[in-house]
Amino acid sequence: MKQLLAIIIAFALFFTGLPSRAQFFEFGYPRNERQQAPQEPVEPAKYKGGNAGLNRFLEKEFKRVPEKAGVEGNIVIACIINEKGKISETQVVRSLGSDLDNEALRVVKKLKFKPAKQGKKAVKSRINISFPIRRGKVSFSTLKTIDV
């Protein structure tokens, strides 16, 4: 019984010395007077022909998948653009099936951008590229596509 009481007292003494929540240290500066180091804004990565040129490229390069002719929706691919303007990493954010996703990834890996810049220095950036799929092919038109 004495040993149990000694263990309980030891735990109580140990845990009373610990803070119950995170502590914030001010380091002598009031929180509202701290100054952040000024940072130059980042100019986003751009495709050579702008958004219209990018849309034309995606429509031209995306090959129709015959098995998915009735599928409609959006595929969204997240991309990392490196300092040279090339796609270095890709990830499917919104999927419409593995066949269509693989075709979208193939097209995205062909893209070349003007890299993002912070000041005069090229930096990595992240963008999302959307593929609006209508009847199994890419269509940026708001009108329904008709096969003739």
C-alpha positions as CSV (number, residue, x, y, z in Angstrom):
1,M,0.0,0.0,0.0
2,K,2.9,2.4,0.8
3,Q,4.5,1.6,-2.6
4,L,1.3,2.5,-4.4
5,L,0.9,5.7,-2.5
6,A,4.6,6.6,-3.3
7,I,4.0,5.9,-7.0
8,I,0.9,8.1,-7.1
9,I,2.7,11.0,-5.3
10,A,5.7,10.7,-7.7
11,F,3.3,10.9,-10.8
12,A,1.5,13.9,-9.3
13,L,4.7,15.7,-8.6
14,F,6.0,14.9,-12.1
15,F,2.9,16.0,-14.0
16,T,2.3,19.2,-12.0
17,G,5.6,20.7,-13.3
18,L,4.6,20.3,-17.0
19,P,2.7,23.2,-18.7
20,S,-0.9,22.4,-19.6
21,R,-0.7,24.2,-22.9
22,A,1.9,25.5,-25.3
23,Q,3.9,28.5,-24.1
24,F,4.7,31.4,-26.4
25,F,7.9,33.3,-26.0
26,E,8.0,37.0,-27.0
27,F,11.8,37.4,-27.0
28,G,11.4,41.0,-25.9
29,Y,9.2,42.2,-28.8
30,P,5.5,42.8,-28.5
31,R,3.6,40.6,-30.9
32,N,2.1,43.4,-32.9
33,E,5.4,45.3,-33.4
34,R,7.4,42.4,-34.9
35,Q,8.4,43.1,-38.4
36,Q,8.5,40.5,-41.1
37,A,11.3,40.5,-43.6
38,P,9.9,42.0,-46.7
39,Q,9.5,39.4,-49.5
40,E,9.0,40.2,-53.1
41,P,5.8,38.9,-54.6
42,V,6.0,35.7,-56.7
43,E,5.0,36.0,-60.4
44,P,3.2,32.8,-61.3
45,A,4.4,30.4,-64.0
46,K,2.9,31.1,-67.4
47,Y,2.3,29.0,-70.5
48,K,3.7,30.5,-73.8
49,G,0.2,31.2,-75.3
50,G,-1.5,32.1,-72.0
51,N,-4.6,30.2,-70.9
52,A,-6.1,30.1,-74.4
53,G,-2.9,28.6,-75.8
54,L,-2.8,26.0,-73.0
55,N,-6.4,25.1,-73.7
56,R,-5.7,24.6,-77.4
57,F,-2.7,22.4,-76.6
58,L,-4.7,20.3,-74.2
59,E,-7.5,19.8,-76.7
60,K,-5.0,19.0,-79.5
61,E,-2.8,16.5,-77.6
62,F,-5.5,14.7,-75.5
63,K,-6.4,11.5,-77.4
64,R,-9.9,10.2,-77.1
65,V,-10.3,7.0,-75.1
66,P,-13.0,5.0,-77.0
67,E,-14.1,2.9,-74.0
68,K,-14.9,6.1,-72.1
69,A,-17.0,7.8,-74.8
70,G,-19.9,8.5,-72.4
71,V,-17.9,9.9,-69.5
72,E,-18.3,13.5,-68.6
73,G,-16.6,15.5,-65.8
74,N,-13.3,17.1,-64.9
75,I,-9.9,15.6,-64.3
76,V,-7.6,17.9,-62.2
77,I,-3.9,17.3,-62.2
78,A,-1.6,19.1,-59.6
79,C,1.8,19.9,-61.1
80,I,5.1,21.2,-59.7
81,I,6.9,23.4,-62.2
82,N,10.7,23.5,-61.6
83,E,13.0,26.5,-62.0
84,K,13.5,25.5,-65.7
85,G,9.8,25.5,-66.5
86,K,9.4,21.8,-66.8
87,I,6.9,19.6,-65.0
88,S,8.8,17.7,-62.3
89,E,6.0,16.1,-60.3
90,T,2.4,15.3,-61.0
91,Q,-0.6,14.0,-59.0
92,V,-4.2,13.3,-59.9
93,V,-6.4,15.4,-57.6
94,R,-9.7,14.6,-59.3
95,S,-10.1,11.4,-61.2
96,L,-12.5,10.0,-63.9
97,G,-10.9,6.6,-64.2
98,S,-7.4,5.3,-64.8
99,D,-7.5,5.4,-68.6
100,L,-8.5,9.0,-68.8
101,D,-6.2,9.9,-65.9
102,N,-3.2,8.3,-67.6
103,E,-3.9,10.2,-70.8
104,A,-4.1,13.5,-68.9
105,L,-0.8,12.7,-67.1
106,R,0.8,12.0,-70.5
107,V,-0.3,15.3,-71.9
108,V,0.7,17.3,-68.8
109,K,4.2,15.9,-68.9
110,K,4.7,17.4,-72.4
111,L,4.0,20.9,-71.2
112,K,6.7,23.6,-70.9
113,F,6.1,26.8,-68.9
114,K,7.9,30.1,-68.3
115,P,8.9,29.5,-64.7
116,A,7.6,31.4,-61.7
117,K,9.8,34.2,-60.5
118,Q,10.4,35.9,-57.2
119,G,12.1,39.1,-58.1
120,K,14.5,38.1,-60.8
121,K,15.1,34.6,-59.5
122,A,13.2,31.6,-61.0
123,V,11.5,29.5,-58.3
124,K,9.5,26.3,-58.1
125,S,5.7,26.6,-58.2
126,R,2.6,24.5,-58.1
127,I,-0.4,24.7,-60.4
128,N,-3.6,22.7,-61.0
129,I,-4.5,21.9,-64.6
130,S,-8.1,21.0,-65.3
131,F,-9.3,18.8,-68.2
132,P,-13.0,19.2,-68.8
133,I,-14.1,15.9,-70.3
134,R,-17.2,15.8,-72.5
135,R,-18.1,12.6,-74.2
136,G,-14.6,11.1,-73.7
137,K,-12.6,14.0,-75.0
138,V,-11.4,17.4,-73.8
139,S,-13.7,20.3,-74.5
140,F,-13.3,23.8,-73.1
141,S,-16.5,24.9,-74.9
142,T,-19.6,25.4,-72.7
143,L,-21.7,24.0,-75.5
144,K,-22.3,20.3,-75.6
145,T,-20.2,18.4,-78.1
146,I,-21.8,16.5,-80.9
147,D,-20.3,13.6,-82.8
148,V,-21.1,13.6,-86.5
